[in-house]
Amino acid sequence: MIRDLARAGFVDRGGKGSHRNFKHPSGARITISGGLGDDAKRYQERDVDTAIKEASQ
């Protein structure tokens, strides 16, 4: 998911604990929780797909 966000132009702005905040130049934002090696939850995958689609419009 993080790789997909980076390819779409999102920038990792850091975060607290296991959260990472991403921002796109268009203004779209998304927060991902969990460690780097953790499996993504289905709702996280859906939210990332939605954020990428919104940023590309």
Biopython code that builds the backbone (N, CA, C, O; Angstrom):
import numpy as np
from Bio.PDB.StructureBuilder import StructureBuilder

atoms = [
    (1, "MET", "N", (0.816, -1.185, 0.000)),
    (1, "MET", "CA", (0.000, 0.000, 0.000)),
    (1, "MET", "C", (0.867, 1.258, 0.000)),
    (1, "MET", "O", (0.586, 2.214, -0.724)),
    (2, "ILE", "N", (1.907, 1.252, 0.805)),
    (2, "ILE", "CA", (2.774, 2.427, 0.888)),
    (2, "ILE", "C", (3.450, 2.668, -0.461)),
    (2, "ILE", "O", (3.599, 3.811, -0.893)),
    (3, "ARG", "N", (3.850, 1.604, -1.107)),
    (3, "ARG", "CA", (4.476, 1.720, -2.421)),
    (3, "ARG", "C", (3.477, 2.285, -3.442)),
    (3, "ARG", "O", (3.838, 3.113, -4.278)),
    (4, "ASP", "N", (2.224, 1.830, -3.366)),
    (4, "ASP", "CA", (1.194, 2.340, -4.275)),
    (4, "ASP", "C", (0.961, 3.830, -4.057)),
    (4, "ASP", "O", (0.808, 4.584, -5.018)),
    (5, "LEU", "N", (0.934, 4.254, -2.800)),
    (5, "LEU", "CA", (0.755, 5.672, -2.490)),
    (5, "LEU", "C", (1.918, 6.496, -3.035)),
    (5, "LEU", "O", (1.712, 7.570, -3.600)),
    (6, "ALA", "N", (3.136, 5.995, -2.865)),
    (6, "ALA", "CA", (4.310, 6.711, -3.356)),
    (6, "ALA", "C", (4.276, 6.830, -4.882)),
    (6, "ALA", "O", (4.608, 7.883, -5.426)),
    (7, "ARG", "N", (3.882, 5.771, -5.567)),
    (7, "ARG", "CA", (3.790, 5.813, -7.029)),
    (7, "ARG", "C", (2.747, 6.811, -7.498)),
    (7, "ARG", "O", (2.878, 7.407, -8.568)),
    (8, "ALA", "N", (1.701, 6.990, -6.683)),
    (8, "ALA", "CA", (0.624, 7.917, -7.036)),
    (8, "ALA", "C", (0.977, 9.361, -6.691)),
    (8, "ALA", "O", (0.207, 10.274, -6.989)),
    (9, "GLY", "N", (2.143, 9.574, -6.062)),
    (9, "GLY", "CA", (2.581, 10.935, -5.767)),
    (9, "GLY", "C", (2.381, 11.369, -4.328)),
    (9, "GLY", "O", (2.625, 12.530, -3.999)),
    (10, "PHE", "N", (1.940, 10.462, -3.461)),
    (10, "PHE", "CA", (1.764, 10.807, -2.055)),
    (10, "PHE", "C", (3.123, 10.859, -1.361)),
    (10, "PHE", "O", (4.039, 10.112, -1.706)),
    (11, "VAL", "N", (3.238, 11.753, -0.378)),
    (11, "VAL", "CA", (4.480, 11.926, 0.374)),
    (11, "VAL", "C", (4.221, 11.535, 1.819)),
    (11, "VAL", "O", (3.235, 11.970, 2.415)),
    (12, "ASP", "N", (5.102, 10.716, 2.386)),
    (12, "ASP", "CA", (4.982, 10.301, 3.789)),
    (12, "ASP", "C", (5.407, 11.463, 4.675)),
    (12, "ASP", "O", (6.556, 11.901, 4.628)),
    (13, "ARG", "N", (4.480, 11.959, 5.479)),
    (13, "ARG", "CA", (4.762, 13.089, 6.358)),
    (13, "ARG", "C", (5.012, 12.644, 7.786)),
    (13, "ARG", "O", (4.986, 13.467, 8.701)),
    (14, "GLY", "N", (5.253, 11.363, 7.993)),
    (14, "GLY", "CA", (5.534, 10.857, 9.329)),
    (14, "GLY", "C", (4.260, 10.640, 10.118)),
    (14, "GLY", "O", (3.163, 10.657, 9.559)),
    (15, "GLY", "N", (4.405, 10.436, 11.411)),
    (15, "GLY", "CA", (3.257, 10.207, 12.274)),
    (15, "GLY", "C", (3.717, 9.764, 13.643)),
    (15, "GLY", "O", (4.916, 9.678, 13.912)),
    (16, "LYS", "N", (2.761, 9.483, 14.504)),
    (16, "LYS", "CA", (3.078, 9.041, 15.858)),
    (16, "LYS", "C", (2.866, 7.543, 15.971)),
    (16, "LYS", "O", (1.894, 6.998, 15.447)),
    (17, "GLY", "N", (3.779, 6.888, 16.655)),
    (17, "GLY", "CA", (3.628, 5.452, 16.883)),
    (17, "GLY", "C", (3.607, 4.680, 15.584)),
    (17, "GLY", "O", (4.503, 4.824, 14.752)),
    (18, "SER", "N", (2.586, 3.861, 15.410)),
    (18, "SER", "CA", (2.493, 3.024, 14.212)),
    (18, "SER", "C", (1.661, 3.678, 13.111)),
    (18, "SER", "O", (1.253, 2.996, 12.171)),
    (19, "HIS", "N", (1.403, 4.968, 13.203)),
    (19, "HIS", "CA", (0.621, 5.672, 12.185)),
    (19, "HIS", "C", (1.535, 6.465, 11.263)),
    (19, "HIS", "O", (2.520, 7.061, 11.698)),
    (20, "ARG", "N", (1.184, 6.459, 9.970)),
    (20, "ARG", "CA", (1.909, 7.238, 8.984)),
    (20, "ARG", "C", (0.906, 8.078, 8.209)),
    (20, "ARG", "O", (-0.129, 7.577, 7.769)),
    (21, "ASN", "N", (1.215, 9.341, 8.049)),
    (21, "ASN", "CA", (0.340, 10.275, 7.351)),
    (21, "ASN", "C", (0.907, 10.560, 5.966)),
    (21, "ASN", "O", (2.094, 10.852, 5.816)),
    (22, "PHE", "N", (0.052, 10.473, 4.968)),
    (22, "PHE", "CA", (0.467, 10.731, 3.594)),
    (22, "PHE", "C", (-0.344, 11.885, 3.039)),
    (22, "PHE", "O", (-1.533, 12.026, 3.323)),
    (23, "LYS", "N", (0.328, 12.713, 2.235)),
    (23, "LYS", "CA", (-0.337, 13.855, 1.612)),
    (23, "LYS", "C", (0.031, 13.902, 0.136)),
    (23, "LYS", "O", (1.174, 13.644, -0.241)),
    (24, "HIS", "N", (-0.940, 14.233, -0.681)),
    (24, "HIS", "CA", (-0.741, 14.368, -2.114)),
    (24, "HIS", "C", (-0.718, 15.857, -2.458)),
    (24, "HIS", "O", (-1.392, 16.638, -1.785)),
    (25, "PRO", "N", (0.024, 16.276, -3.470)),
    (25, "PRO", "CA", (0.052, 17.689, -3.851)),
    (25, "PRO", "C", (-1.335, 18.275, -4.152)),
    (25, "PRO", "O", (-1.531, 19.485, -4.044)),
    (26, "SER", "N", (-2.289, 17.427, -4.526)),
    (26, "SER", "CA", (-3.650, 17.902, -4.805)),
    (26, "SER", "C", (-4.418, 18.224, -3.532)),
    (26, "SER", "O", (-5.496, 18.816, -3.586)),
    (27, "GLY", "N", (-3.861, 17.831, -2.378)),
    (27, "GLY", "CA", (-4.518, 18.090, -1.102)),
    (27, "GLY", "C", (-5.101, 16.848, -0.456)),
    (27, "GLY", "O", (-5.510, 16.899, 0.704)),
    (28, "ALA", "N", (-5.150, 15.737, -1.171)),
    (28, "ALA", "CA", (-5.682, 14.493, -0.610)),
    (28, "ALA", "C", (-4.767, 14.003, 0.510)),
    (28, "ALA", "O", (-3.543, 14.085, 0.412)),
    (29, "ARG", "N", (-5.386, 13.490, 1.577)),
    (29, "ARG", "CA", (-4.627, 12.983, 2.723)),
    (29, "ARG", "C", (-5.166, 11.627, 3.139)),
    (29, "ARG", "O", (-6.347, 11.333, 2.957)),
    (30, "ILE", "N", (-4.289, 10.805, 3.699)),
    (30, "ILE", "CA", (-4.698, 9.513, 4.236)),
    (30, "ILE", "C", (-3.731, 9.117, 5.345)),
    (30, "ILE", "O", (-2.539, 9.414, 5.273)),
    (31, "THR", "N", (-4.249, 8.449, 6.366)),
    (31, "THR", "CA", (-3.439, 7.938, 7.464)),
    (31, "THR", "C", (-3.511, 6.423, 7.447)),
    (31, "THR", "O", (-4.596, 5.844, 7.377)),
    (32, "ILE", "N", (-2.351, 5.783, 7.511)),
    (32, "ILE", "CA", (-2.256, 4.328, 7.552)),
    (32, "ILE", "C", (-1.744, 3.927, 8.929)),
    (32, "ILE", "O", (-0.763, 4.490, 9.415)),
    (33, "SER", "N", (-2.399, 2.961, 9.558)),
    (33, "SER", "CA", (-1.942, 2.482, 10.857)),
    (33, "SER", "C", (-1.363, 1.080, 10.711)),
    (33, "SER", "O", (-1.682, 0.358, 9.766)),
    (34, "GLY", "N", (-0.510, 0.708, 11.654)),
    (34, "GLY", "CA", (0.108, -0.611, 11.641)),
    (34, "GLY", "C", (1.574, -0.519, 11.286)),
    (34, "GLY", "O", (2.021, 0.445, 10.665)),
    (35, "GLY", "N", (2.316, -1.532, 11.688)),
    (35, "GLY", "CA", (3.742, -1.583, 11.399)),
    (35, "GLY", "C", (4.009, -1.908, 9.939)),
    (35, "GLY", "O", (3.114, -2.347, 9.217)),
    (36, "LEU", "N", (5.238, -1.691, 9.513)),
    (36, "LEU", "CA", (5.598, -1.933, 8.114)),
    (36, "LEU", "C", (5.415, -3.383, 7.698)),
    (36, "LEU", "O", (5.077, -3.646, 6.544)),
    (37, "GLY", "N", (5.623, -4.317, 8.587)),
    (37, "GLY", "CA", (5.499, -5.730, 8.245)),
    (37, "GLY", "C", (4.121, -6.312, 8.496)),
    (37, "GLY", "O", (3.890, -7.487, 8.213)),
    (38, "ASP", "N", (3.201, -5.515, 9.021)),
    (38, "ASP", "CA", (1.855, -6.001, 9.324)),
    (38, "ASP", "C", (1.034, -6.178, 8.055)),
    (38, "ASP", "O", (1.238, -5.473, 7.066)),
    (39, "ASP", "N", (0.107, -7.122, 8.094)),
    (39, "ASP", "CA", (-0.827, -7.297, 6.982)),
    (39, "ASP", "C", (-1.850, -6.179, 7.005)),
    (39, "ASP", "O", (-2.303, -5.753, 8.068)),
    (40, "ALA", "N", (-2.204, -5.713, 5.832)),
    (40, "ALA", "CA", (-3.182, -4.628, 5.728)),
    (40, "ALA", "C", (-4.586, -5.184, 5.935)),
    (40, "ALA", "O", (-4.903, -6.296, 5.514)),
    (41, "LYS", "N", (-5.400, -4.398, 6.581)),
    (41, "LYS", "CA", (-6.802, -4.743, 6.756)),
    (41, "LYS", "C", (-7.542, -4.378, 5.466)),
    (41, "LYS", "O", (-7.099, -3.511, 4.713)),
    (42, "ARG", "N", (-8.652, -5.034, 5.224)),
    (42, "ARG", "CA", (-9.403, -4.791, 3.991)),
    (42, "ARG", "C", (-9.859, -3.329, 3.890)),
    (42, "ARG", "O", (-9.810, -2.737, 2.811)),
    (43, "TYR", "N", (-10.297, -2.754, 5.004)),
    (43, "TYR", "CA", (-10.756, -1.361, 4.963)),
    (43, "TYR", "C", (-9.603, -0.411, 4.635)),
    (43, "TYR", "O", (-9.818, 0.635, 4.021)),
    (44, "GLN", "N", (-8.375, -0.769, 5.043)),
    (44, "GLN", "CA", (-7.226, 0.072, 4.718)),
    (44, "GLN", "C", (-6.948, 0.029, 3.220)),
    (44, "GLN", "O", (-6.666, 1.058, 2.606)),
    (45, "GLU", "N", (-7.029, -1.168, 2.634)),
    (45, "GLU", "CA", (-6.820, -1.293, 1.197)),
    (45, "GLU", "C", (-7.859, -0.478, 0.433)),
    (45, "GLU", "O", (-7.530, 0.204, -0.538)),
    (46, "ARG", "N", (-9.108, -0.550, 0.874)),
    (46, "ARG", "CA", (-10.189, 0.204, 0.233)),
    (46, "ARG", "C", (-9.941, 1.705, 0.353)),
    (46, "ARG", "O", (-10.112, 2.440, -0.620)),
    (47, "ASP", "N", (-9.540, 2.167, 1.541)),
    (47, "ASP", "CA", (-9.298, 3.594, 1.746)),
    (47, "ASP", "C", (-8.136, 4.101, 0.904)),
    (47, "ASP", "O", (-8.187, 5.213, 0.379)),
    (48, "VAL", "N", (-7.091, 3.292, 0.772)),
    (48, "VAL", "CA", (-5.940, 3.682, -0.062)),
    (48, "VAL", "C", (-6.362, 3.776, -1.524)),
    (48, "VAL", "O", (-5.996, 4.730, -2.212)),
    (49, "ASP", "N", (-7.126, 2.800, -2.005)),
    (49, "ASP", "CA", (-7.604, 2.836, -3.389)),
    (49, "ASP", "C", (-8.446, 4.089, -3.637)),
    (49, "ASP", "O", (-8.315, 4.740, -4.673)),
    (50, "THR", "N", (-9.303, 4.416, -2.685)),
    (50, "THR", "CA", (-10.149, 5.602, -2.812)),
    (50, "THR", "C", (-9.317, 6.878, -2.836)),
    (50, "THR", "O", (-9.576, 7.773, -3.642)),
    (51, "ALA", "N", (-8.323, 6.968, -1.963)),
    (51, "ALA", "CA", (-7.473, 8.163, -1.906)),
    (51, "ALA", "C", (-6.698, 8.342, -3.200)),
    (51, "ALA", "O", (-6.560, 9.463, -3.689)),
    (52, "ILE", "N", (-6.190, 7.253, -3.758)),
    (52, "ILE", "CA", (-5.450, 7.328, -5.020)),
    (52, "ILE", "C", (-6.367, 7.790, -6.153)),
    (52, "ILE", "O", (-5.971, 8.606, -6.985)),
    (53, "LYS", "N", (-7.582, 7.270, -6.182)),
    (53, "LYS", "CA", (-8.536, 7.675, -7.227)),
    (53, "LYS", "C", (-8.898, 9.144, -7.097)),
    (53, "LYS", "O", (-8.974, 9.857, -8.097)),
    (54, "GLU", "N", (-9.123, 9.604, -5.868)),
    (54, "GLU", "CA", (-9.467, 11.013, -5.647)),
    (54, "GLU", "C", (-8.309, 11.934, -6.033)),
    (54, "GLU", "O", (-8.533, 13.010, -6.588)),
    (55, "ALA", "N", (-7.099, 11.529, -5.749)),
    (55, "ALA", "CA", (-5.936, 12.354, -6.058)),
    (55, "ALA", "C", (-5.684, 12.445, -7.561)),
    (55, "ALA", "O", (-5.117, 13.430, -8.032)),
    (56, "SER", "N", (-6.093, 11.439, -8.309)),
    (56, "SER", "CA", (-5.830, 11.423, -9.743)),
    (56, "SER", "C", (-6.873, 12.185, -10.541)),
    (56, "SER", "O", (-6.721, 12.346, -11.752)),
    (57, "GLN", "N", (-7.920, 12.652, -9.897)),
    (57, "GLN", "CA", (-8.987, 13.367, -10.613)),
    (57, "GLN", "C", (-8.655, 14.817, -10.795)),
    (57, "GLN", "O", (-9.442, 15.563, -11.377)),
]
sb = StructureBuilder()
sb.init_structure("model")
sb.init_model(0)
sb.init_chain("A")
sb.init_seg("    ")
for serial, (resi, resn, name, xyz) in enumerate(atoms, 1):
    if name == "N":
        sb.init_residue(resn, " ", resi, " ")
    sb.init_atom(name, np.array(xyz, "f"), 0.0, 1.0, " ", f" {name:<3s}", serial, name[0])
structure = sb.get_structure()
